[in-house]
Amino acid sequence: MTRAVIFFFAFALLTSAAFAHHGWGSYDANKPLTVTGPIVTSKFENPHATITVRGSDKVWTVTLAPTSRMSTRGATEKVVAVGQDVSAYGYPSTVEKDEMRAERITVNGKTYEMR
């Protein structure tokens, strides 16, 4: 295989991952909200950890930070485990109903910055 062909496939692979990753523009920073309740599901995986939280009105999907950032800041997989009570402050999605991006979460009285 020539270098040009290898470069082409590497470039295609990297750019497809970038297109698959959503931007933060689909969240409304003008409408901050806080969702508080127990964590129903938790996925501690990249590109972002995700939890679902049973709020007072409905179940919310909460997009968190990349796992490396969360771990560095002390928000390990155990912190966002199913059954933990969480308060998530962030912005609602303009695309997906009942989804938000968390700026910070509080679990057991400790606040973790996601950004």
ZAMARGU-4260 file (C-alpha; in steps of 0.2 Angstrom, whole numbers, plus 5000, padded with zeros to 4 digits):
<rodrens>
0) 5000/5000/5000 | 5007/5017/4996 | 5008/5031/5009 | 4995/5041/5000 | 4982/5027/5002
5) 4987/5024/5020 | 4985/5043/5023 | 4968/5043/5015 | 4961/5029/5026 | 4968/5037/5041
10) 4961/5054/5037 | 4944/5046/5033 | 4944/5037/5049 | 4948/5052/5060 | 4936/5064/5051
15) 4922/5052/5052 | 4924/5051/5071 | 4924/5070/5072 | 4908/5071/5062 | 4900/5057/5073
20) 4904/5068/5089 | 4890/5081/5092 | 4895/5099/5096 | 4889/5109/5111 | 4879/5121/5100
25) 4863/5110/5101 | 4861/5115/5120 | 4852/5131/5125 | 4863/5140/5137 | 4850/5153/5139
30) 4839/5141/5149 | 4849/5133/5163 | 4841/5120/5173 | 4844/5109/5188 | 4839/5091/5188
35) 4839/5082/5205 | 4836/5064/5209 | 4842/5046/5209 | 4853/5040/5195 | 4844/5026/5185
40) 4857/5021/5172 | 4875/5025/5170 | 4887/5023/5156 | 4905/5028/5160 | 4912/5027/5143
45) 4919/5039/5130 | 4916/5050/5121 | 4906/5056/5136 | 4899/5048/5152 | 4880/5048/5152
50) 4868/5045/5166 | 4849/5045/5167 | 4841/5054/5182 | 4824/5052/5188 | 4819/5070/5191
55) 4803/5077/5199 | 4794/5078/5182 | 4802/5065/5171 | 4818/5055/5167 | 4832/5065/5160
60) 4847/5059/5150 | 4862/5069/5157 | 4878/5071/5146 | 4893/5072/5157 | 4911/5075/5153
65) 4924/5063/5145 | 4929/5050/5157 | 4947/5055/5158 | 4942/5073/5164 | 4929/5066/5176
70) 4942/5054/5184 | 4955/5068/5185 | 4942/5078/5194 | 4937/5064/5206 | 4921/5060/5198
75) 4924/5042/5196 | 4913/5028/5190 | 4908/5025/5208 | 4902/5043/5210 | 4890/5042/5195
80) 4884/5024/5200 | 4866/5019/5198 | 4857/5023/5214 | 4867/5038/5219 | 4857/5054/5221
85) 4863/5068/5210 | 4860/5086/5206 | 4865/5091/5189 | 4866/5109/5183 | 4867/5112/5164
90) 4858/5116/5148 | 4843/5107/5139 | 4846/5100/5122 | 4837/5109/5108 | 4837/5093/5098
95) 4833/5078/5110 | 4818/5079/5121 | 4823/5076/5140 | 4841/5078/5137 | 4854/5090/5145
100) 4872/5094/5145 | 4879/5095/5163 | 4891/5109/5168 | 4892/5102/5185 | 4885/5089/5196
105) 4884/5087/5215 | 4884/5069/5223 | 4885/5067/5242 | 4888/5085/5245 | 4903/5086/5233
110) 4902/5096/5217 | 4912/5091/5202 | 4915/5103/5187 | 4911/5094/5170 | 4919/5108/5159
</rodrens>
